[in-house]
Amino acid sequence: MDKYLPPNRFLSVRTIASPKDTNPTGDISAGWLVSQMDMAANSMASNTSQGRVTSVSIETLHFHKPVFVGDEVSIYTEVQRIGHSSMHVKVEVSVRRGFSEENINVTEGVFVYVAIDKDYNPRAIMHH
């Protein structure tokens, strides 16, 4: 489980998919899931850059399997690349259903952020 994560991969968000997160046909909305992924990646980017960041793009996004109401949704993040002011964050989503211990990989993507200053201008990311 989570205690066996690689050193640069972090559990950034864990939540339960609920009925309020569905689209009109009763399925978990892709928009809700992407929003959760963005929050997780933004948190990783902000912590890594030690300041405010803004979303620039979603480089890739793949939906492999559906998410259902009641699923425990875990979102893992890992910084893939850091530039002068930007960074690429890999985001992987898995779910556990019912009482199963099995983690099912459902979605993955790469989100790009730019570090910004108080005036919303790009700023350099200090490498640790």
Number of C-alpha atoms within 10 A of each C-alpha: 7 10 6 7 11 9 7 9 18 17 18 19 17 16 13 15 20 13 13 11 18 18 13 8 7 12 14 22 19 16 12 15 19 16 12 20 27 21 15 23 30 22 18 24 29 17 12 18 24 13 15 19 26 16 16 13 12 16 12 12 15 11 14 12 12 14 26 21 16 16 18 18 24 23 24 24 27 21 20 15 11 19 12 13 16 23 24 22 26 24 27 23 25 20 27 19 16 10 7 8 10 12 15 17 18 16 22 21 20 23 25 25 23 27 24 20 13 9 6 12 9 17 18 14 19 12 10 5
